[in-house]
Amino acid sequence: MAAVDTLLLRRAGRAKKASTIASDKSRINGHIKPLLGNLAADALTAKQITKFMHDVAAGKTAKREKLDKKRALSNVRGGKGAATRTVGLLGAIFTYAVTEGIRPDNPVHGVTRFADKKKDRRLSDVEYEKLGEGLDLAATGGVNLTGIAAVRLLILTGWRTGDAVKLLWDNPDTKRRVARLQDTKSDARVRPLSLSALELILAQPRTSSPYVFPARIANRPLQGLPRMFDAIKEKAKLAEDITPHVLRHSFCSLAGDPGYNDAVIGALAACRSEFSNNFVR
């Protein structure tokens, strides 16, 4: 396949974030080029893409190698999730190919992808209760208190981990009860805040750091939140497949299934979090 034009690495007519472009390039270099790079773009078939998907899922392209930088590693993972997301990227590439007249059709259309279990996984009422208990145990069990507070905010807002740990004291608008996030996966966004979420933010100790959830190193955001979440999850005796992303999906499921946008999801889900006082301490 020919080199991928940088115009492909865009979303809805605007440039993607650097982190998203890096992920796309990683999938291109780690999966697409090794398995499909010697094939002509205008001749690739749905059957070949299906085989490609199963090869990635089976780990045919998985590898771990050192980079030029000291101690830096490249870790290309296989599995069904990687396969499904890479086929999705291929679909976008071939949509571009069709618009450019490189081929008349998109061979990804009609390829049955693996089900994305992450999108289906939600917390049950019992799991929410266990998580609340785990947070209390973590607070007295040596887990970083700043990390615990950040996890509570994830539960109350449905934010991505990066949005929470990079939250600045300048972001919340207390009068309008919103947070103006400048560095999200989807660019700058205004996110509604429930009263519980706002109270949690304002309850954090003010330091010289610009971050609401600071690291111990000056002027850096909290580091290692996924590891702290795992410690909380262990104390809560929750299943291994529960991740911070599951917290986000559980929150967004309130309005996400009918197809409402982020603003509506935030406003409706804020109503739910008003009753989540056991997550705000």
C-alpha positions in Angstrom: 0.0 0.0 0.0 1.2 3.5 -0.7 2.3 5.9 2.1 -0.6 7.3 4.1 -1.3 11.0 3.4 -1.3 13.2 6.5 -4.8 14.3 5.5 -6.0 10.9 6.6 -5.0 11.6 10.2 -7.9 14.0 10.7 -11.3 13.8 12.3 -14.4 15.5 10.8 -12.3 17.9 8.7 -10.0 19.0 11.6 -6.7 17.8 12.8 -6.6 15.1 15.4 -4.7 15.5 18.6 -1.0 14.6 18.6 -1.7 11.6 20.9 -4.4 10.3 18.6 -2.2 10.7 15.5 0.6 8.8 17.4 -1.8 5.9 18.0 -2.9 5.9 14.4 0.7 5.9 13.1 1.5 3.1 15.6 -1.3 1.0 14.1 -0.2 1.8 10.6 3.5 0.9 11.3 2.8 -1.9 13.7 0.0 -3.8 11.9 -1.0 -2.4 8.5 2.4 -2.1 6.9 3.8 -5.5 8.0 0.8 -7.4 6.8 -0.7 -5.4 4.0 2.2 -3.0 2.9 3.1 -5.0 -0.2 -0.4 -5.1 -1.6 -2.0 -2.6 -4.0 -4.6 -0.4 -2.4 -6.9 -0.6 -5.4 -6.9 -4.4 -5.4 -7.3 -5.2 -1.7 -10.4 -7.3 -0.9 -12.7 -7.8 2.0 -11.5 -11.4 2.3 -7.9 -10.2 2.7 -8.9 -7.6 5.3 -10.8 -10.3 7.3 -7.7 -12.4 7.3 -5.6 -9.4 8.3 -8.0 -8.8 11.3 -7.7 -12.4 12.5 -3.9 -12.3 12.1 -3.7 -9.2 14.3 -6.0 -10.7 16.8 -3.9 -13.8 17.0 -0.8 -11.7 17.7 1.0 -12.1 14.4 2.2 -8.5 14.6 2.8 -8.3 18.3 6.3 -7.3 19.3 8.3 -5.5 22.0 11.5 -3.8 21.0 13.9 -1.1 22.3 13.8 2.3 20.7 16.7 4.7 20.2 16.0 6.6 23.4 17.5 5.2 26.5 15.2 2.6 28.1 12.3 3.5 25.7 10.3 0.5 24.5 7.9 0.0 21.6 5.2 -2.4 22.6 2.9 -3.4 19.7 0.0 -5.5 21.1 -2.2 -7.9 19.3 -5.7 -9.1 20.4 -9.2 -8.6 19.2 -9.4 -5.0 20.5 -6.3 -4.0 18.5 -7.6 -5.8 15.5 -11.0 -4.1 15.6 -9.6 -0.6 16.0 -7.0 -1.1 13.3 -9.7 -2.3 10.8 -11.6 0.8 11.8 -8.6 2.9 10.8 -8.4 1.0 7.6 -12.0 1.9 6.9 -11.1 5.6 7.2 -8.1 5.2 4.9 -10.2 3.5 2.2 -12.9 6.1 2.6 -10.2 8.7 1.7 -9.1 6.4 -1.2 -12.6 6.4 -2.6 -12.9 10.2 -2.5 -9.5 10.5 -4.2 -10.6 8.1 -7.0 -8.0 5.5 -6.0 -10.6 2.8 -6.0 -14.4 2.8 -6.5 -15.4 1.1 -3.2 -14.4 0.6 0.4 -13.4 -3.1 1.0 -13.8 -2.7 4.8 -17.5 -2.3 4.4 -19.1 -5.7 5.1 -16.2 -7.0 7.2 -17.6 -8.3 10.5 -15.5 -7.0 13.3 -15.0 -8.5 16.7 -17.4 -7.1 19.3 -15.9 -4.4 21.5 -16.4 -5.7 25.0 -15.2 -2.4 26.5 -18.2 -0.6 25.0 -20.6 -3.1 26.6 -19.1 -3.3 30.1 -20.9 -1.3 32.7 -20.9 -1.2 36.5 -23.9 -2.8 38.2 -25.4 -1.3 41.3 -23.6 -3.9 43.4 -20.3 -3.0 41.7 -20.9 0.7 42.4 -21.5 -0.2 46.0 -18.3 -2.3 46.2 -16.3 0.5 44.5 -17.5 3.0 47.2 -16.4 0.6 49.9 -13.0 0.1 48.1 -12.5 3.9 48.0 -13.0 4.1 51.8 -10.6 1.2 52.4 -8.0 2.7 50.1 -8.2 6.0 52.0 -7.0 4.2 55.2 -4.9 1.6 53.4 -2.0 3.6 52.1 -3.3 4.5 48.6 -2.4 8.0 47.4 -5.2 10.3 48.6 -4.8 12.6 45.6 -5.3 9.5 43.4 -8.4 8.5 45.3 -9.9 11.9 44.9 -9.2 11.8 41.1 -10.9 8.4 40.8 -14.0 9.9 42.7 -14.1 12.6 40.1 -14.0 10.1 37.3 -17.0 8.4 38.8 -18.9 11.6 39.1 -18.1 13.0 35.7 -17.4 10.2 33.3 -14.2 12.0 32.2 -11.2 10.4 30.6 -8.3 9.8 33.0 -6.2 12.4 31.2 -8.9 15.0 31.5 -9.0 14.5 35.3 -5.3 14.5 36.1 -4.6 17.5 33.9 -7.4 19.6 35.4 -6.2 23.1 36.3 -7.5 25.3 39.0 -8.3 27.8 36.3 -10.6 25.3 34.5 -13.7 25.2 36.8 -16.3 28.0 36.5 -18.0 27.8 39.8 -20.8 30.2 38.8 -21.9 28.3 35.7 -20.9 24.9 37.2 -18.8 23.9 34.2 -15.2 23.0 33.5 -13.5 24.5 30.5 -11.0 21.8 29.5 -8.4 22.9 26.9 -6.5 19.6 26.3 -9.1 16.8 25.8 -9.0 14.1 23.2 -11.6 16.1 21.2 -9.9 19.5 21.6 -11.3 22.2 24.0 -14.6 21.3 25.6 -16.9 22.8 28.2 -18.1 20.0 30.5 -21.1 20.4 32.9 -20.3 19.7 36.6 -22.7 18.3 39.1 -22.8 20.0 42.5 -21.1 16.9 43.9 -18.3 17.0 41.4 -17.7 20.7 41.9 -17.6 20.3 45.7 -15.0 17.5 45.3 -12.8 19.7 43.1 -13.1 22.7 45.5 -12.3 20.4 48.5 -8.8 19.5 47.1 -5.9 21.1 49.0 -4.5 24.2 47.2 -0.8 24.1 46.7 1.6 26.0 44.5 0.8 23.6 41.7 -1.6 24.8 38.9 -3.1 21.2 38.9 -6.1 20.2 41.0 -4.6 16.7 41.3 -0.8 17.4 41.5 2.1 15.1 41.4 4.7 15.1 44.2 7.1 16.7 41.6 6.5 20.4 41.3 4.2 21.7 38.5 3.4 18.2 37.1 0.0 16.5 37.1 -0.7 13.3 39.1 1.2 10.3 37.8 0.3 6.6 37.9 -3.5 6.9 38.3 -4.2 3.6 36.6 -2.0 1.9 39.1 -3.8 3.6 42.0 -7.1 2.6 40.5 -6.0 -1.0 40.4 -5.1 -0.8 44.1 -8.6 0.6 44.8 -10.2 -2.2 42.7 -8.3 -4.8 44.6 -9.5 -3.5 47.9 -13.1 -3.4 46.5 -12.7 -7.0 45.2 -13.9 -6.0 41.8 -13.4 -7.9 38.5 -10.2 -7.4 36.6 -12.0 -6.1 33.5 -13.2 -3.0 35.3 -11.0 -0.1 34.2 -11.3 3.7 34.3 -12.8 3.5 30.8 -15.6 1.3 32.3 -16.3 4.1 34.7 -16.7 6.5 31.8 -18.9 4.1 29.9 -21.1 3.4 32.9 -21.6 7.2 33.4 -22.3 7.9 29.7 -24.7 5.0 29.4 -27.3 7.2 31.1 -27.9 9.1 27.9 -25.4 7.6 25.5 -27.6 4.8 24.2 -30.3 7.1 22.7 -27.5 8.9 20.9 -27.5 12.2 22.8 -24.4 14.4 22.5 -21.8 15.1 25.2 -23.5 18.2 26.6 -26.8 16.4 27.1 -25.1 13.3 28.6 -23.2 15.6 31.0 -26.4 17.4 32.0 -28.5 14.3 32.6 -25.7 12.3 34.2 -25.1 15.2 36.6 -28.6 14.4 38.0 -27.4 10.9 38.8 -24.3 12.0 40.5 -26.2 14.2 42.9 -27.2 11.0 44.6 -23.6 9.6 44.7 -22.6 11.1 48.0 -20.7 8.0 49.0 -18.2 8.9 46.3 -17.6 12.4 47.7 -15.6 12.6 50.9 
